[in-house]
Amino acid sequence: MPEYSDYYGEHLHECAEKIDRLESRLPEFVSRFINARMKLQESTKAEYISDLNIFFDWFHDNKKYVRDKEIEDITLDDFAKITPDDLQSYMYYLSKGSISDYNNNRNSIARKLIPLNGLFKYYMVRGKLQLNPVEMVERPKEPKTKGQAWLNTDDIAKILRTIENNDGNMSERTKKMRSHRTERDYTIIRLMAETGIRISECVGLDLDHINFEEKRITVTRKGGHPDLVYISDNLAELLHDYITGYRAEQDIPEGENALFISNRGTRMTARNIQIMVKSYGEAAGIYDKKISPHKLRKAYGTALYNKSGGDIEMVKDVLGHESISTTTRYIDTEGDKIRARGMISYDE
């Protein structure tokens, strides 16, 4: 197989275009910092540059000493004048939802300070700056809740029954609209619930990523490296039936190799699947757990942890995590452990 899947290759191309477009607006000393971060994934680099653009737009519009300059002409000496009070004002600006295209909850605001913190540190280490005002402000944190509404295997089975039977809390019009794509939707949710793959990994699957003989699929993990995920006989059969059934009946453009196809015959997007999963969760009457593809992944991680007798290393490898600290956030250690020790399968 090629180093990158078609989908991931397109994603890298989109990130590269975004980086080129946004980096051209930034001062030269900022570009030097970004280009020194060679280990950053392209998507992370694109987020860094996007967040820095937001800051320098605010900086240019709110500080008199740079207002008469073009943003790309702002100097490191100008940047060195930023104070903790300036950053507090910037965070307040973000909290007002001034940027409609961005999610500005507390975690998002804190994230937007990360590249700024890195930029200050980069030039402090090189003796160009003396202070890092980011370290002098209290970063906003999302308030802790008393518990997390975890999905369990009963919830997922209920969602799958709702799809299969085309019933639940839906209008007759909605049921009619969904009836023709039941096979596709059911297959997607079963696949995600029984393998724990990320939504991006699901979206990126191509037909030639499935090996029916060896009962495995090849997914593209974060960073672009391929990884093998093994599937059950029943799930392999379900995928085969979907490919030879629903997918084969669709009007698909020549050369389209995507496994999961939208109503227009093109690759489904992450947004398509997010909306689909959420709507089926609500149709199944599960309103209090904010159903999402990520919740399916966490439910799988918890069930696998319990089924394996607490083998967190195995869960880490199967989920494609780089560290155990990440994996621990995917496990509901207080959930219904006895029930989770059953097979992670949703066949009757």
Disulfide bonds with the S-S distance in Angstrom:
none
